[in-house]
Amino acid sequence: MALNITQLTTDSNSKLSPQIQIVGSIIYYVWVQWDGSNNQVWFATSDLDGSNFVSVKLTTSSKSKDTPQLSVVGSIIYYVWPETDATGYFFSYKRFRW
């Protein structure tokens, strides 16, 4: 049985810590991506076959993010991730209606 791989992103920035949740016929994704200064949180959705992939940058702050998690409840997506800067370590949260 051949494994079919679908490449979803095409830019050369580093991407780490991907997570997915499948609800019905939609895949919800979250990951961190290097922006040249810090890791930022991105999310995306697609159909089950990877088509109709749409991504959105969720964060832009100067804190570096890592290992985001997501949970989908109805049309609301909840995200949490640790982040750090020179002053310490923090947890951040975002609620996003899709």
Buried (B, 14 or more C-beta within 10 A) or exposed (E): EEEEEEEBBEEEEEBEBEBEBEBEEBBBBBBBBBBEEBBBBBBBBBEEEEEEBEBEEBBEEEBBBBBBEBEBEEEEBEBBBBBBEEEEEEEBEBEBEE
